[in-house]
Structure formats: C-alpha cells, structure tokens
C-alpha cells in the first residue's frame, strides 16, 4: 500500500506540523493559553524543517540550507528581542515583506531551474512570484511610512494615483496571462521574470500614495497577501503544510483588514484607490471662525471628580503612547481602584497603529487584560459612567461621526464617550485629529479639558486623587 | 499530478473553513500577537526554499533560494520570539490562582 516509506514518514510529520499550526491559532482564543499556542506553532515549524532535510527531492546543499537559516535567524532574533512595542506595526510590515520576498525568489528559482513544468504548476509559480514580489515592495513602503522616513512619506506620484494603480495592476495581469500561456521554459520564463520585476515596481506604486492613517489596513492586507503567496508556493511545490499555513495567514489578514476598514468606515477598495486626507480637507469643517466654548479644568478638580466617582472609563488613544504615559495611566488606575472606584478601559479598534496595538501597549504597562474592553462590549456602559477620561484619543470619540451627515468621518463607529456624566479630556492643545476634523466632544457642556503633556498630567492626577 | 492537485485543493478548502472559524475566536485584545504569530507561521515558506536549494543548479538560482530561506527564517525566529514576548506581558488579575475558565 505504501511503496515509499521515506516519503510517507515525511508527509506524516508534515501533517503533524499543520495540525500544530491549527492548534496554535485555537489556543490564541484566550490570553491564558495563547503563549502555549505560540510554542506549539514553533514546535510544528521545527518538526517540518527537520523532516524536509529528508525530503526525497533534496539531494544537495544541506550545509548551505543551515547557513541560510543562521543568516536569517540571527537578525530575526536580535530584532525580536530589541523592538519596542510602539514599533510593532513596522516590524510586522517588515516580516510580511520578507515572507513575500521568499515566495517570489522561490518561484523564480524553481521556474528557471526546471524545464517542462506542467501548465497548472507553472501557473501557481507565476502567481506566487508576482503576489510575493508585490507584497515585498508594498511592505517596504508601509514600513518606511510607519517609521516616518521622510523621502517615502513625502513622495508624490507625478500622475493621478488611480491611473498608476490601474496601469500597474493591468500590466501585471497581462504579463501573468502571457507567461502562463507561453508555458514553462524559454519565453514563458522570460515573461515570468518581467512580471516579477513589474510587480516589484507595482508594489511600490500602489502603497506609496496611501496615507499614514490607513496603514493599519494596509499591513493587514499585505499580511493576507503573504499568506496567499504561501498557498500558491505550497501548490507549486506540493507542500501541504505550507498550504495550511498560508491559508491561516491569509484568513487572519483578510479578517483583520475587513475589521479595520469597518472601524474606519471605509471599504478596502476605497483604502487602496481613494485618498482620505484629500477628501477630509475638502469636507465640511465649518471653518473655526466662531470660537466655540471650551471649559478648562484643573488637576485638583479633576482629581476630586475621579477620586469620588463610582465608575470610570479610560479611553486611550495613540496620543497616550506618543506621550509614553501607559505606566502613568496604570498608576492612576491602581490608585483609583484602591479607593474602590471601578476603572475600565474602552479600546477602539483603531486606537493604536495596528489591530490590537493599544492592548499590547497597556499590557506592557501591567494593565490586566480583564480591564480592557472592546468598543461594542463597553459602549452601552458610558451612560452609567461618572467620569470618562479621554487620553490622547480624538476622532474615535467625535459625536459628529454619529450626528452630522456632512462630517467627513460620518458613519465611523465611535465610543459613546459623550453619554458619560462627565468627560475629562487630557490633551496637549486644540489640534484636530488624524482626519483633520474638529471634535464636537470638546465643546459639550459635560466636557472639561485638561491641557498639557499626558504623562505629566496623569502623574499630577495621581497626587490629586491621593489628596482628594 | 492530478491526484496530488486534487488533494491540495481539499486541504485548501478545509483549511479555509477552519481558519475562518478559528480567527474569529481570537479576541481583539490579541490581534497584534495574532499578526506577529501569523508572521511566524508564514515562515513555513522556508520549506519551499529548502526544496528549491536542494534541487536546482546554477549559482544565481541557488543564491535566490538561499536568500528565500534566510528571509523565511527571520520570520520564523523573529515572529516566534516577539509574539512570545508580547504574550508574556498579558497578565490576568489574579496571578497565582489556577482558576479554570472556559472561553465563552
């Protein structure tokens, strides 16, 4: 029944690895078991790599394989141990890109190294190589934008961006079809290499006009792309664990990009082809001619109000991380909780720079994960809340998204902060948020502004609460 | 060839259902570790690099496969470690209690 035992054993180990990947994602369903799941995944990976050394289609270059693993693994180790939690989006973008690069190079090498590849297999190689190289340069641009590298963030396309997008996508599709029709060897191989290079350029051109605010969606899309490139490579080389792994990555990337797009009230097509920044500036800011009233408050007053509250909800935004105030907010929460105040955190899906980013930043500051609530889980509790403490969050609290159809952010899901009895906003100044839209929350009668650096204000608030 | 292709389609379709269901069970609080963890899983592409490097001839093609293995391995090592670092930060309220709670 089994006439090739060596191959059968390798395949069985592959099956075990794929199962471990699935269990790993399963264990991610709770913070309690997630760490163990991650270890399952790396164990599966180790087994699969070991088994591959005994794969029947390998007969040379074993030393070089090990060397390549060291060459890649060592910087991977250093980066992973040193990276700051605020820089996590950049790191994920870079890893997406490396996955794409690997798929692309494997595809080119396999296609040019072998002749007479069956048409179906050749098609998966071409598609994998093109999507991989697109992912690679797209991710490099996303990395540069998140890192704030000026030459990339200020890069302007000389022509209309949708024209560029359609031209690059169109030429890729033509090259892919031509290459597959020509088939493996000779002309088909040449066309594959041209498609690979065009995809490298296209990845750059497609991502470079997308604004910084949309990068959470972009890195999730590129995550999905790296998974799809993996699936195609898995088909091309008949590697089933790679098909399973690629599918899990693709499903995760797709799910997260849809989630992010929904949280920003955008469609994926709109992110890739439309320009948010430009639309927002044109949009209905009834220019700040008439100065609307603002009520400032003092640290002492805010401290009393927090210290004698029953229920407090903290609404953190990325401004909190910019001010490096995560530890200060945790200290304030601890002091309040010691007085019997119920303190919870309301996390908007786009509170950070990538899905779940704010949760990691707060976890790093020892905030228990039970205290972190997602938008839908806590939104109805604001009306039973004494004080909502908004720290460095802006657009995600703007009632205009709910009430004002002329607002550029109308329809975006928001935290219903204005339902709280009192709102205290910690803010550096009156600058508008990412979308460039004025926030009506700041002018509501129940809202008090506490201006200053978030970290500094929070530390003073801790003192004020202790004395209250 | 046709049989292995069909088997691969089976794997893809079933894995898609499994992936869709499992990903939705991941709470939003773990979405960043999910992304870095899937970075590590996408490092499985290293197997492809090994198959190619172990079978093709010619310096340039082997160099491409070598780079592919290195890039994939950076994902494996980096993705695993950074995910482990992050998940180590997620602490529950009662630290030492062995409260068994099934996820809802």
Interface residues (C-beta under 8 A of the other chain):
Chain A: X17 X18 X21 X22 X24 X25 X26 X28 X29 X30 X31 X32 X34 X35 X37 X38 X39 X41 X42 X45 X48 X49 X52 X53 X55 X57 X58 X59 X60 X61 X62 X64 X65 X67 X68 X69 X70 X71 X72 X73 X74 X75 X76 X77 X79 X80 X81 X83 X85 X88 X91 X92 X95 X96 X98 X99 X101 X102 X103 X105 X106 X108 X109 X110 X112 X113 X114 X118 X120 X121 X219 X220 X223 X226 X227 X229 X230 X231 X233 X234 X235 X236 X237 X238 X239 X240 X241 X242 X243 X244 X245 X246 X247 X248 X249 X250 X251 X252 X253 X255 X256 X259 X347 X349 X352 X354 X355 X356 X357 X359 X360 X363 X364 X366 X368 X369 X370 X371 X372 X374
Chain B: X1 X4 X5 X7 X8 X11 X12 X15 X16 X18 X19 X20 X22 X23 X24 X25 X26 X27 X28 X29 X30 X31 X32 X33 X34 X35 X36 X37 X38 X39 X40 X41 X42 X43 X44 X45 X46 X47 X48 X49 X50 X51 X52 X53 X54 X55 X56 X57 X58 X61 X62 X64 X65 X66 X67 X68 X69 X70 X71 X72 X73 X74 X75 X76 X77 X78 X79 X80 X81 X82 X83 X84 X85 X86 X87 X88 X89 X90 X91 X92 X93 X101 X103
